Amino acid sequence: MGRLKTAFTFLLASTLAACSGHGGPGVSPNGVLPQPNTGPASHVRPLDTIGGGSSLVGGLLKILLGDSAPQLGGKTLTHLYLGIWRIDVSSNGQTGTLASYTSPTVIDVLAYQGNAAAAAGSNNVPTQTYNGLTFVVDLASSQAVFSDGSTMPLGFLTNTTTQSTSGAGSSTTTVADGPNAVDVISNRSFTVPAGQPDAVRVDFNAFESLALNASGGLVTQPVLFLAPTAGLSDIQGTVVNRWGAPVRGATVVASDASGNVGNTAQTDANGNFDVTTLGAGTYKLTIYNAYTNAAGQRYQASGQSNNGWSGIYGPTVNVTGGTANAGTIAD
């Protein structure tokens, strides 16, 4: 008997703060950028070589972007367009294509708030554990749009290591895929259970992934976090100083029992944070007042009790699905 197969779908979405507008120059009203006629150069084995099927079905694999819209050079990011050529999954040294397109599927990930998501592809896959997930991203149709209407190409870094203070992004690799695309690869494992359509949420964390270089260009060092929707969790809380006033712009890192970063977020103007896309388990929170993200962007909190403190250790939170409340954390 062959291995069981279950429905599996990719969606693209965002947990970023709400934004408005219709994009910058060259963006159509429906958010679709002009499509190039080029494609990636890599070759992968057919999905059937790892037990997959070919019919499109309605399972769920959600891809989310970020936790809060980062401020870059004093400007607010309002749209982030990603062009997807192909989605691959890997297991036991074999790679198969789950979805591919003759022209890239372009999604404004900032248009989807909370748990909303846009479909990016679907297929049947066998019930097993996967140790790789790859998004082939088109360079020409991927760009950032800011609140002042200015646009920037994403400027992906390839074959570089994370600069994150917490080590976030160490399990994500970006490599060139011909002259017009990059492969963004997550080496975090995930399991597809049997018997029902399933979902895995993948968070492309904008806060960790983006930085401005010395010449004002946008540097992109992708950071992917993922968790199955069965037991999918987030941790919310508030960071305040010793007088009870909010600490703004602090970085909150949730690490699992093995010390691996589960995800990161920043506190907003009220000191609130929401660390999303966490699998069921126990997480230790660390709050940083000074933080460098994976792409090299430096962030500094404001309102903390002591400017000389680089950060504090927060509580340990157990999550089993849904939202867990870390309460108020005083520095």
Secondary structure in CASP SS format (residue, H / E / C, confidence):
PFRMAT SS
TARGET T0000
AUTHOR 0000-0000-0000
METHOD secondary structure of the structure
MODEL  1
M C 1.00
G C 1.00
R C 1.00
L C 1.00
K E 1.00
T E 1.00
A E 1.00
F E 1.00
T E 1.00
F E 1.00
L E 1.00
L E 1.00
A E 1.00
S E 1.00
T C 1.00
L C 1.00
A C 1.00
A C 1.00
C C 1.00
S C 1.00
G C 1.00
H C 1.00
G C 1.00
G C 1.00
P C 1.00
G C 1.00
V C 1.00
S C 1.00
P C 1.00
N C 1.00
G C 1.00
V C 1.00
L C 1.00
P C 1.00
Q C 1.00
P C 1.00
N C 1.00
T C 1.00
G C 1.00
P C 1.00
A C 1.00
S C 1.00
H C 1.00
V C 1.00
R E 1.00
P C 1.00
L H 1.00
D H 1.00
T H 1.00
I H 1.00
G C 1.00
G C 1.00
G C 1.00
S C 1.00
S C 1.00
L C 1.00
V C 1.00
G C 1.00
G C 1.00
L C 1.00
L C 1.00
K E 1.00
I E 1.00
L E 1.00
L E 1.00
G C 1.00
D C 1.00
S C 1.00
A C 1.00
P C 1.00
Q E 1.00
L E 1.00
G C 1.00
G C 1.00
K E 1.00
T E 1.00
L E 1.00
T E 1.00
H E 1.00
L E 1.00
Y E 1.00
L E 1.00
G E 1.00
I E 1.00
W E 1.00
R E 1.00
I E 1.00
D E 1.00
V E 1.00
S E 1.00
S E 1.00
N C 1.00
G C 1.00
Q E 1.00
T E 1.00
G E 1.00
T E 1.00
L E 1.00
A E 1.00
S E 1.00
Y E 1.00
T E 1.00
S E 1.00
P E 1.00
T E 1.00
V E 1.00
I E 1.00
D E 1.00
V H 1.00
L H 1.00
A H 1.00
Y C 1.00
Q C 1.00
G C 1.00
N C 1.00
A C 1.00
A C 1.00
A E 1.00
A E 1.00
A E 1.00
G E 1.00
S E 1.00
N E 1.00
N E 1.00
V E 1.00
P E 1.00
T C 1.00
Q C 1.00
T E 1.00
Y E 1.00
N C 1.00
G E 1.00
L E 1.00
T E 1.00
F E 1.00
V E 1.00
V E 1.00
D E 1.00
L E 1.00
A E 1.00
S E 1.00
S E 1.00
Q E 1.00
A E 1.00
V E 1.00
F E 1.00
S C 1.00
D C 1.00
G C 1.00
S C 1.00
T E 1.00
M E 1.00
P E 1.00
L C 1.00
G C 1.00
F E 1.00
L C 1.00
T C 1.00
N C 1.00
T C 1.00
T C 1.00
T C 1.00
Q C 1.00
S C 1.00
T C 1.00
S C 1.00
G C 1.00
A C 1.00
G C 1.00
S C 1.00
S C 1.00
T E 1.00
T E 1.00
T E 1.00
V E 1.00
A E 1.00
D C 1.00
G C 1.00
P C 1.00
N C 1.00
A E 1.00
V E 1.00
D E 1.00
V E 1.00
I E 1.00
S E 1.00
N C 1.00
R C 1.00
S C 1.00
F E 1.00
T E 1.00
V C 1.00
P C 1.00
A C 1.00
G C 1.00
Q C 1.00
P C 1.00
D E 1.00
A C 1.00
V E 1.00
R E 1.00
V E 1.00
D E 1.00
F E 1.00
N C 1.00
A H 1.00
F H 1.00
E H 1.00
S H 1.00
L E 1.00
A E 1.00
L E 1.00
N C 1.00
A C 1.00
S C 1.00
G C 1.00
G C 1.00
L E 1.00
V E 1.00
T E 1.00
Q C 1.00
P C 1.00
V C 1.00
L E 1.00
F E 1.00
L E 1.00
A E 1.00
P E 1.00
T C 1.00
A C 1.00
G C 1.00
L C 1.00
S E 1.00
D E 1.00
I E 1.00
Q E 1.00
G E 1.00
T E 1.00
V E 1.00
V E 1.00
N C 1.00
R C 1.00
W C 1.00
G C 1.00
A C 1.00
P E 1.00
V C 1.00
R E 1.00
G C 1.00
A C 1.00
T E 1.00
V E 1.00
V E 1.00
A E 1.00
S E 1.00
D C 1.00
A C 1.00
S C 1.00
G C 1.00
N C 1.00
V E 1.00
G E 1.00
N E 1.00
T E 1.00
A E 1.00
Q E 1.00
T C 1.00
D C 1.00
A C 1.00
N C 1.00
G C 1.00
N E 1.00
F E 1.00
D E 1.00
V E 1.00
T E 1.00
T E 1.00
L E 1.00
G C 1.00
A C 1.00
G E 1.00
T E 1.00
Y E 1.00
K E 1.00
L E 1.00
T E 1.00
I E 1.00
Y E 1.00
N C 1.00
A E 1.00
Y E 1.00
T E 1.00
N C 1.00
A C 1.00
A C 1.00
G C 1.00
Q C 1.00
R E 1.00
Y E 1.00
Q E 1.00
A C 1.00
S E 1.00
G C 1.00
Q C 1.00
S C 1.00
N C 1.00
N C 1.00
G C 1.00
W C 1.00
S C 1.00
G E 1.00
I E 1.00
Y E 1.00
G E 1.00
P E 1.00
T E 1.00
V E 1.00
N E 1.00
V E 1.00
T C 1.00
G C 1.00
G E 1.00
T E 1.00
A E 1.00
N E 1.00
A E 1.00
G E 1.00
T E 1.00
I E 1.00
A E 1.00
D C 1.00
END
